[in-house]
Amino acid sequence: AQKVTQAQTEISVVEKEDVTLDCVYETRDTTYYLFWYKQPPSGELVFLIRRNSFDEQNEISGRYSWNFQKSTSSFNFTITASQVVDSAVYFCALSGLGLYNFNKFYFGSGTKLNVKP
Amino acid sequence: KAGVTQTPRYLIKTRGQQVTLSCSPISGHRSVSWYQQTPGQGLQFLFEYFSETQRNKGNFPGRFSGRQFSNSRSEMNVSTLELGDSALYLCASSSGLAEPSSYNEQFFGPGTRLTVL
């Protein structure tokens, strides 16, 4: 079964603090994709990153970085020097490959990040 | 390129009624997926349509149905509405290419917020 767990329901930080959002996943597939999406109050899901199961290299994009570890089935997301505009709900998601898994995302429950000035 | 559009953005219905939501994918995309987002259940996959055929579905009752037209626009219908159907309904579009090793990035629309009274 596919499952994504985001244990942190809500996190509050003060601007400029670093914050890490945790994501743990379960899958029997050997090939899969992991994602992070941001959902601002407007509701639209904004794509942040995609990572396939073959690639365990960490990635950095500006203030954002991601740590993928297959050994612990985790795909954590760190925001460095957080800003008020980072306040949103962040979702981790899992997708398999193959015809019957296409575009079928399993989402975690989301972590609400509050960045206070 | 225009993004994914969903209409209407807000909808209020009463129990027992039926509702139809519309999603227009990005031009050239042939796949449309639907998701339901509620505070209790989070984001859950409803179904995916590709070239007018339902290719994949989640675990929702038969009251939830959909269809896709030849121009890739998709509609989702919920019959005999229940209070628990109140949710944000998101659709996502992608190219829907069928190669097993390829990835189909999904682009999400702003959602339709349905309130059932």
Boltz contact constraints between the chains, C-beta under 6 A:
constraints:
  - contact:
      token1: [A, 43]
      token2: [B, 88]
      max_distance: 6.0
  - contact:
      token1: [A, 43]
      token2: [B, 110]
      max_distance: 6.0
  - contact:
      token1: [A, 43]
      token2: [B, 111]
      max_distance: 6.0
  - contact:
      token1: [A, 44]
      token2: [B, 108]
      max_distance: 6.0
  - contact:
      token1: [A, 44]
      token2: [B, 110]
      max_distance: 6.0
  - contact:
      token1: [A, 45]
      token2: [B, 108]
      max_distance: 6.0
  - contact:
      token1: [A, 97]
      token2: [B, 100]
      max_distance: 6.0
  - contact:
      token1: [A, 98]
      token2: [B, 100]
      max_distance: 6.0
  - contact:
      token1: [A, 100]
      token2: [B, 56]
      max_distance: 6.0
  - contact:
      token1: [A, 103]
      token2: [B, 31]
      max_distance: 6.0
  - contact:
      token1: [A, 103]
      token2: [B, 33]
      max_distance: 6.0
  - contact:
      token1: [A, 103]
      token2: [B, 48]
      max_distance: 6.0
  - contact:
      token1: [A, 103]
      token2: [B, 94]
      max_distance: 6.0
  - contact:
      token1: [A, 103]
      token2: [B, 104]
      max_distance: 6.0
  - contact:
      token1: [A, 103]
      token2: [B, 106]
      max_distance: 6.0
  - contact:
      token1: [A, 104]
      token2: [B, 45]
      max_distance: 6.0
  - contact:
      token1: [A, 104]
      token2: [B, 56]
      max_distance: 6.0
  - contact:
      token1: [A, 107]
      token2: [B, 43]
      max_distance: 6.0
  - contact:
      token1: [A, 109]
      token2: [B, 42]
      max_distance: 6.0
